[in-house]
């Protein structure tokens, strides 16, 4: 129990995101050593104020509240952690679950789309989710208004469903979905990355979307406007090697422009459950869309965890040089987009181990943000 409390403390400490957590565990090997090293790492990265570790009593309260609700917490290292989600480089280190945990390891398809969906769109979502559920597929969605809610209802009519939440596991959002939230907890599973009691905010939804993509072998998009949150889910699914499907819509309806564009870029045109079943792989693929759509931001496929996290221990002279060079180089190299760490390595002519150790310190100091794909960006101003 002590190890699990310490693990939750590490995960909930400010500055320790999913990528940083995995790098800390790869470098130190144990939660206790990682926690002990955090304050010094943050100071070495230039953090002005002392790093405040998440308190033991706070972690105990969160676990107790989750237990009272009937839920449990899954850590990335647990055997029942969702296997396809674990393949993401930035998989949540801790996932709160309420309902049937075994559903998280089943073959699943996400059905997502517009919140302000048309009546036809919601009817298609309901029918498609129900038909897929009868084929022993678990339906994943985000409990939002419109397409998400229709997909959950359709799935529960003939099978099971998973709802990925943007806030805490105990927070029904939107509020009018409180009954649906309770139904899914009873007849499926709710999952949440955010701590217990967290009210959802805008920055939480892209994180929620990657969980939807990560739990699924494929993602079906029904009505998505350009630059919508649904297309974020599609991009994340594409980057993770998941199959993309899209239901065509009227070119006169702006809600369908994004989903129609997905088909244009190589997503499977989907009119029925048969289209999904005929193209759904048994395991995530390493290839994305046939073409490389600009709105999906680039490269298909994803890196092996070992390539990202197992960087070894640098010698102190190289680490000192990296500490001096890397912050300035990042400011020069990072423009409107993040920079790949390999680019920094080439400019510094230092080992990957030294660069990654310096970047870890800078992230804990709140100066940079590490991103999937072994990329780094300057941290956003508070």
N, C-alpha and C positions, 0 to 999 in steps of 0.2 A: 504493500500500500504506500509506503514511504517513497518508493521509486516513482510510482504513478503521480503522486502529489508533486514531487520535484519536476517531473516531466511537464505537468500542467503549468507549474510556475515558470518554467523556462519558456514555454510556448506563449504564455500570456504576458511576458515581459516586453515592454515597449522596445521596438527596434528588432525584435526577433520574429521575422516573417517566416513563411514556409521554406524558402530557399536558405535563409540564414540558419534555421533550425537544423536542416540536413547537413549544412557545412560544419556547424558546430559539432554535431554528432560524429561526422566523418573525421574531424580533426582530433577530438578529445576522447571519443569512444564511450564516454559515460555521461549521464545527465549531471551527476554531482560535480564532475570536473569542469563541465561546460558552464554551470552556474557559478562556480568559484572563479572562473576565468573572465566572466562577462565584464565586471567593472574595470579591470585592467585593459581589456581589449578596447572598451569604449574610450578610456582615457588616451590610449595610444593613437586612436583615430581622431583625436582632437575634440572630444566632447567636453564642453565647458562644465555643465552641471553634472553631479554624480548620477550614475545610472541607478534608477530605482527598480530593484527586483520585485517581481510579483510576490506578494506575501503568502506565506504558508496558510494563514487563516482564511485568506480570500479564496485560495484554491480549495480548501476544505469546505467552505460554504457553497461554492459552485457545485462540487461533487455531491454534497448532501442535498441540495435543491433538486438536482437532476434525478437523484435516487428517489426522492419523495414523489416526483412526477411519474416515476416508473421507467425512466430512461437510463441510458448508460453512455459512457464516453469510450470511443475507440481511438487508440493511438496508432500512428502509422506503422509501428512495429507489431501490432496485435495481429494474430492469425486471421481474425474475422474482419479486418479492415477491408473495404471493397477493393478487390484486386485490380480492376481496370483503372479506378481512380488513383491507386497507388503508383501507376505508371507515369503520371504527370510529374514533371520536375518540381512543380509548385503545389503538389497535393497537400491538402490541409494536414498538418501534423496531428491535430486532434479534431474529431468529428463527434458531435452530440447526436444521439439517435434515440427516437421515441417510436416504438412499434416493433415490427418484425425485422430484426437485424439480418436474418438470412437472405432477405430480398436484395441486399446490397451486393451479393455475390452472384445474382442470377443474370441471365442474358436480358439486357434492357435496351429500350429505344426511347429517346426523348422526343416529345412532341411539344413544340413551342411556337409562339407567334405573337401577334399584335394584342395589346390590351384593349384597344378600341376596335375589336374585331367585328366583322360583318356577321349577320345571322347565318349566311352560308358558310363562312369560315368556321364558326363555332360548331355548326352541324357536321362539317367534315372532320373537325378535330375529335368530336365525340364519337363518330362512327369509326374513324380510323383507329383511335386508341382502343375502342371496344373490340374491333376485329383483331388487332394485334394481340390484345390480352387473351383472346380465346386460343391463340397459338402459343401460349405459355411464355409470352414476352412480358416483362415488367415495364410499365410506362412511367417515365420520369418527366417531371415538369417543375415549374417554379411557383405554383400556387398564386400566380398573378390573375388579374381580371382577364376576361376574354378567352383566348385560345387555351391558355394554361388550365383554367378552371374547367373548361369543356373537356379537355383531355383527361383530367383526373376523374371527372364524373363518368366518362365513357369507360375508362379502365376499370373502375370499381364495379361497374355493372356486370362484368364478366371475368374479372381478374384482379390484379393487385397493382398498386401504384406507389411511387416514391415522390415526395415533394421536397425539393431543396429550398431552404429558407434563407433570406438575406439577413434576418435578425436572429435573435436567440430562439432556441427550440420551443420555448414557452410562449412566444409572441406571435399571435395570429395577425398576418398582414396580407392584404388589406383587412381592416376590421370586420367587414361584412363576410369574410371567409372564415370566421371563427368556427362555424359549424362544420365546414369542409375540412378545416385544420384538425378538428376532433375526429371526424370520420376517417381521415387518412391515418391518424395515429392508431386507430382501432383496427382498420382493415388494410393497412399498408405500412409505410414507414415515413417519418419525418427526419430530415437530417439538417444540421446547422453547423457551420464553422464558427460563427460568432459566439461569444460567451453567453451563458444563461442570462436572460433578462434584457439583452441588447435590443433596443429599438432600431429598426432598419433605417439606414441613411443611404444617400445616393451612391457613395463609394463602395457600399457593400454589395450592390447588385452585380457588377462584373465578376466579383469573387464567387457569388452564388452561381453565375452562369457557367463558370469553369467547372464547378462541381456537377452541374447538370450534364455538361459535355463529358466529363471524366467518368461518370457512372455508366455511360451509355456506349453501346457499340455503334450506334448511328443516331443522327439528329434529323427529325422531320420539321421543316419550317413551313408554317401556314400563315400567310400574310405578314410581311415585314417591310416596313418603310425603310428607305435609305438612312443610314447612320442610326438605326434603331438598336436597342439593347438585344433584340433577337439576333441581329447580324453579328453582335459580339459573341454570342453563343456559337453561331456558325463558324466564325473565325477560329475560336478556341478549339472547337471540335476538329476543324481542318488541321490545325497545328498539331493536334494530338493523334492524328491518323485515324479519326473516326469517319464513318461513311456519312455523306451529306445527301439529304433528300429534300425536295421542295415541291409543294403543290402549286401549280400554275394558277394565276389569277388574271383578272381583266387588266389590260394595259391602261385603262382609263382610271383605275383605282390606285391612288398613291400608296395605299397599304400593301399593294402587291409588287411594287417596283423592286424592292430588295429581294424578295423571294423569286421573282422572275429572273432577276440578274444572276442569282445563284445557279439557276438552270442553265443560263447562257454560259456560265463559267465552268460547268461540268457536273453540277449536282444532278442526282437522278430525278427525272420528272416523275412525280408521284400522284397517281389518281386513286389508288386503292392499296389495301394492305398487301396485296400480292406483289406490287412494285417494291415494297420494302423487303418482304421475305425473300424475293429473288436476288436481292443485292446486298443483303446484310451478312457481313463476314462473321466468322466464329471468334475472331480475335482482332483487336485494333491493328490496322495496317500502318505501314511506314510511309505510305504515299497519300497525298491529299488530292485535291481537285485536279482534273486533267490539265487545266491551265492554271496560271498563277495570278489570280485576280488582284488588282491593286487594292480594292476595298477590303480584301482579306489580309492585307499587309504581309505579303511575301511568302517565305519558304514553307514548303510542306514538310511533314515528318517531324520527328522529335529526337533529341539526343538521349543516349543511354545514361541513367543516373550515375554510373561510374565515371563517365566522362565529365560530369559536372561537379561532383562532390568529392571524389577521392583525389585530392591534389597534394597530399603529403605534407611534411613539415619542412619549412624553409630554413636555411641557415640564417643566423642572426644578421650577418653583414648584408646579405641580399634583402632581407626584410627591412632593414633600416634604409637601404637605398630606395626600395619600393615605397616606403612611407613618405619619403621626400619627393619622389617623382610623380607618383600616381595621381594625387589630387590635382596638380596643375595640368597634367595630360588630359584628365577627364574633362576639365573645364574647356580645354581647347578642342577636344575631339567630339564632345557631345553637342550636337546642334538641336534640330527639332526632333531627332530620333535618338534612341539609345544606341550605344556603341557596343560591338561584340568585344568581349574580353581579349580575344586573340589579337585584336587591333592594338590594344594597349600594350600587350606583351611584345608585339613587334617593335613598337616605338621605344619601349623601355630596355629591350634586350636583356630582360631578366627572366628567371624561371616562372612557370605558371604557379608553382607553390608560393613564391614570394608575392606575386601579384594578387593571388586569391586571398592570402592572409591579410594583406594590406586593405583589400576591398572589404573584407569581413569587419575589420576594425572601423573603417569609414562608415559602413552601414550601421553598426551599433552606435556610432557617434551621431547618426542622423544626417550624414552629409551626402550619401549616395543611396540609391535603391537598386538592389539586384533583381533582375527580371528573368523569366524563363528564356531558354535559348542561349544561356550563358552571356547575357547582356547586362549592361550597367547604365544607369542614368543618374543625373544629379537629382537629389531629393527635392521634392516640391516644397516651396516655402510654406510654413504653417499659416 
